[in-house]
């Protein structure tokens, strides 16, 4: 069982970050790569400033776990 429970909005934002990153990796300048970079910056700010990180549960290990869960979700969304 997963020992970390993340707020839905935080998990959705981190998942969107990975999906956007993959879109940027596949984009060309003509595909609007700058827009993907701007979106990544905005999502990064939302993730870093999320109130969850101010709670006792917001540990460095939780940050790693969030990334692992979101990366797996993003991989499933892009297939």
PyMOL commands that set and color helices and strands:
alter all, ss='L'
color gray80, all
select helices_A, chain A and resi 8-26+29-31+33-48+51-54+60-77
alter helices_A, ss='H'
color red, helices_A
deselect
rebuild
show_as cartoon
